[in-house]
Amino acid sequence: MSRRFATKLLHEAFEPDKATGATTSSICQTAAYAQETAEDMAKIFSGRKPGFVYTRVGNPTLATFERRIAALEEGIGALSFASGMAAVSMSIMNIVSAGDEIAASGSLFGGTSSLFRELSSYGIHVRYAEETTPEAFAACLTEKTKLFYTETIGNPKLDVADIGALAELAHANGVPLFVDNTVATPYLVRPIALGADVVIHSTSKAINGNGNSVGGIVVAGKFPWNAEKFPKLAEFAAFGPMSYLARLSGRMRTDFGSTLSPFNAYLTGIGLDTLALRMECASENAMALARCCAGKESVKVNYPGLPGSPWHELARRQFAGRYGTMLTLSLGSRERAFRFINHLTIALNVSNIGDARTLVIHPSSTIFLHADGAEKARAGVTDDLVRVSVGIEDKDDLLEDFGMALEKA
């Protein structure tokens, strides 16, 4: 029987603890694990027997969380990390080396753009597509391209990637498509089902939903990795489709020590239980808020759910009639943007998204502070822009609060 999303969310890859009957994941807050014999320890280290030896390498609490996310994203497996940026950096460094290139959306989260600038010091070049379209990505292709990288919904440009079309182009050129699905979450779309090969989340955001822990996760699909194109994976070729995850675990997470803490995995797993409810409510609130603000003078609203958005039809088709929880407001000047933020009484001025509470921030002076003009332009960041991550408060209270702040700004 095929289960629907909310049921799958709560029951897939999860069951009560067999020993105690506990209905929440146990916290294995330990550094290491004892084995009965030296032979057992040797077999686990060599991968010939399942088990745990050291939490930097693996942990039962992490494994439960990873199985749940892999099931939701319809992947063959997942690996968690200490932060969303750890997930992004480790997922990419797992297959690229000096001299390689990445074709990427220009409208990326500021932290990812900052990482991509840093990659140049390692001899890895990023070519940015002018738009998140197959044609623009095709213009970035060279014989050195190792992967395509995009976000399901750009943060904060809110442009929508045509995942199926990008995957088709990537595969025709023998490279995988990496998709950051943090903003949309698997509630809106499962990129692997549309052809993506690696899906990344900052689990600190909507997957957690409570703003109480930082984390990241990488989910793999069934891309046909080969050692000729991806020589870093040669050592793990025996794992077949799992070779990417095998190296990500055995080399990147283990060697770089970027492991998610068991307690953070536990907290995020609890937050995950309510993802469907929160995304449904917050998406409805975002649509109502976007429509309300669009009716005000001297403010420009960007939200994929509005018919005027250039990405409206793609979002409608790809996200099954939902449009996400984030919108942006252009208020005419930096000063007015600041006054607007300062007059809000419900929304919090916070550098995060995907929380149960509504959050706002001025990207140009914060998360894009160190970006140059070209990078800001690609990401749709202007000095008058306010990013809004809509929460699950009562809709009418949000409308009143934003209406009041716009009048006073």
Order of alpha helices (4+ residues) and beta strands (2+ residues): alpha-alpha-alpha-beta-alpha-beta-alpha-beta-alpha-beta-alpha-beta-alpha-beta-beta-alpha-alpha-alpha-beta-alpha-beta-alpha-beta-beta-alpha-beta-alpha
